Amino acid sequence: MATLQLNNIVKNFGSTQVIKGVDLEVKDREFVVFVGPSGCGKSTLMRMIAGLESTTSGDIFIDGERINDVGPADRRLAMVFQSYALYPHMTVEDNMGFNLRLAKVPKAERREKVLAAARILQLEELLDRKPRALSGGQRQRVAIGRAIVRNPSIFLFDEPLSNLDAALRVQMRIELARLHEELDATMIYVTHDQIEAMTMADKIVVLQGGVVEQIGSPMALYHHPANRFVAGFIGSPKMNFLDVEIRGADAEGVDVVLPGGDCRVPVKGDGVSTGDKLTLGVRPEHLKIDDQGPLTGKILVIERLGGTTSLYLENGDSQWILVADGDVTSRVHDQIRFSFDPACAHLFKRNGEALLHRHCHPLVASESK
C-alpha cells in the first residue's frame, strides 16, 4: 500500500508564490506524471513530497500519515535525479548498495538486494564496472537500481532522461514502463516532455505557473482538454488554433464561421451566443487534404517522417500543421484545400476555457470504467 495525498499545498520563495494551492491524490501503484513548461513548479512540488523543500502551507500524507515534519530519510521514498550522481571510484555494485551500507545493512543482505535489483535492470554483467565504463543509459539504470534496493513506498523521478540522446530516451521509457509493472510500485515522474507523459503515465498532472490546469489519463487530456493551454501542450505536433465567430449556438452544438462556410461543432453551447468570439482548435492528425474543404493554405515546409508527412501551411495570419499520409505528393509552395471532422474539433472561450463536448470519446469512456 503506497498512496499520496496533497491538500492545498502552497510554496513561497520570499514574496513569490511558486505553488498555489495544489490538491492531488495518487493511488496505490499509479504511475503519475507531473508535466508542464520550465518554471511551472513541477520539480518544486516533487521536492516538497521528498522533503527536500518545506511547504509554506498545506499537508502531505503518505498512506494516510501526515509527513510534513518527517525528514527525507524517514519518508520511505526514493528519488532518482536528472544527474546520475554516481561515485566514480566505486563499482556498480558498490554504488547501488551504498545507501544500504550507510544504514548498516549486513553485507550478505546488501549483496542479495543489489543482485535482485541488477536482475530487474539487466545489470548483472556490469556489477564490477566503474561508472566511466558505462553508457548513459546504463548509468541511469544504476541510479534507478540504487533507489530499488531501498524498497521505497514511492519512487520519485525528476527528469531522469533529460541527459540521454533521443534513441536512449525511447529505450529508457520502455524500461521504466516495464519496471513499473514488474515492481508493482507507486511512481511519480517529473518531465517537461509531453511525449514522455503520454507514453508512460496512468495519470497526468498538467501544471502552469504553480497551478494545476488539469488532471486525467493521457487520452482524457488528449480528447477533452479543459482549456486552451492543456490543448496546446498535450499532443505532438501541437494543436492548430483559429479565431472564429459564432453564427448560432444551442444545447446540441455551436455553429462557427469558417472562410469556406459555416461549421457545426458538437459542443454544449451554454454561456455563449451569436456574435461571440471563440477559438477553434483542431489537431494536425485530424486535418485532411480535401479539394472541397472550407480551409486553404500554402505549403511552407514539408517534413517527411516515413509513415506520415507533416505539412506546414500558411493563410494570411493563420498557420496550420496538417499530418498526412507518408506518400502524399504535395510540394512546397502548393496551395491546397483541407477539412476536418467537426466531431474532432474543440472550441475555447476567450478566457481559454473549453466548451464541453456532448459525447465522451469511446477510449476515454473505457478508461473510466
Buried (B, 14 or more C-beta within 10 A) or exposed (E): EBBBBBBEBBBEEEEEBBBBBBEBBBEBBBBBBBBBEEBBBBBBBBBBBBBBBEBBEBEBBBBEEEBBEBEBEEBBBBBBBBEBEBEEEBBBBBBBBBBBEEEEBEEEEBBEBBBBBBEBBEBEEBBEBBBEEBEBBBBBBBBBBBBBBBBBBBBBBBBBBBBBEEEBBBBBBEBBBEBBEEBEBBBBBBBBBBBBBBBBBBBBBBBBBBBBBBBBBBBBBBBBBBBBBBBBBBBBBBBBBBEBEBBBBEEEBBBBBBEBEEBBBBBBBEEBEEEBEBBBBBBBBBBBBEEEBBBBBBBEEBEEEEEBBBBBBEBEEBBBBBBBEEEBEBEEEEEBBBBBEBBBBBBBBEEBEBBBBBEBBEEBEEBEE
